[in-house]
């Protein structure tokens, strides 16, 4: 049985839509874990990341490991609206934001922004100074996708364009900067774009 937590709900209001939600540690509760796993499958269905329930559940279970952060945004009925995870690196100075996923019908309503803000606070509490992430382009959503980035990788990176709502611009709006790219990380023409933010 889960211990009851005294939580206050935050109201996120964007575009005349109000959402009452709370952000909390993901509890090891079968119903919640299944919701998060299903969210991963749906949220990343355009990629090869998590395409089975078993692989998604494995990712969720790993988020309970040592030196990890695992937070969920939930509505008043305990429906998971979004999930954010983090992995400690460089002796706690750096945290990788991995993953971030928002329910499709709740995207662009401020939930992702709220989860990232909460994640930054969690990193600060743990005396971290930097958050980094990789945001893959597996389906040509940026000008880096679908092409050979060699030999002028940096030139391509400096001229990056968002072609189809790739999340790198979402992170830029939150203060993250592009720090690099791994060409062909997910196969030819499917790079991983690296971003980071200082949280001092």
Secondary structure, 3 states (H helix, E strand, C coil): CCCCCCCCCEEEEECCEEEEEEEEECCCCHHHHHHHHHHHHHHCCCCCCCCCHHHHHHHHHHCCCCCEEEEEEEECCCCEEEEEEEEEEHHHCEEEEEEEEECHHHCCCCHHHHHHHHHHHHHHHCCCCEEEEEEECCCCCECCCCCCCCCCHHHHHHCCCECCCCCHHHHHHCCCEEEEEECCCCCCCCCEEEEEEECC
